[in-house]
Amino acid sequence: MSQSFYNESSSNQTNFIQQHSLNHGGHEMMDMHEAIGEIIAGMNQAIILRPQVKDQELLNILDRQYNFTLGMYNTIVESFKTGHDPSVPTGRYQMETGNDFKYGLTPGQPKKPMQNANEINDEAISGFLLGAQKGAAKCMTAAATETTNPVVRRVVADSIPNCIEMAYELSIYQNKHGYYQVPQYSQQDMQTMLNAYDTTSNPLH
């Protein structure tokens, strides 16, 4: 009788786990597969590109971001598979650079596609890495809005700011080295646009 009770308890526990691990809607499943696939593609791209990096600063960024993304990936996959809180919670990516952008355009050679693989350089590599982070952020945003499992929704939503931060770090690197220029409007147009809105204090009661 004790053995029967044990089996019944074990069965109930298994059913409970299965119930939570299968607590996903159809749209969620498809968007999560796309988001996780996007993260994997970005990580694979970093592995392929790493031996081609010349600049030590870019190499440091690549390594930091890859190692952080690896942990983020494991956390997302675990919560997706189990439906429960992951054993390692969502972290927070910390940039090791400033937030200063250089504004304005400097004339230079027009950009064009590479003619062969030997033309790969740090500008192209940082652009690939930036594109991967932007793509992951977009896919995870879409997935978070389609997710019915509350744990997965929270884990994915909490991971999006990290992709944004890593993309921001790469854009700062590109701007610093002249790969990514930031145009501005005239001072008058900037002031006009900045003053186009005002705050209000009219809450509903």
Secondary structure, 3 states (H helix, E strand, C coil): CHHHHHHHHHHHHHHHHHHHHCCCCHHHHHHHHHHHHHHHHHHHHHHHHHHHCCCHHHHHHHHHHHHHHHHHHHHHHHHHHHCCCCCCCCCCCCCCCCCCCCEECCCCCCCCCCCCHHHCCHHHHHHHHHHHHHHHHHHHHHHHHHCCCHHHHHHHHHHHHHHHHHHHHHHHHHHHCCCCCECCCCHHHHHHHHCCCCCCCCCCC
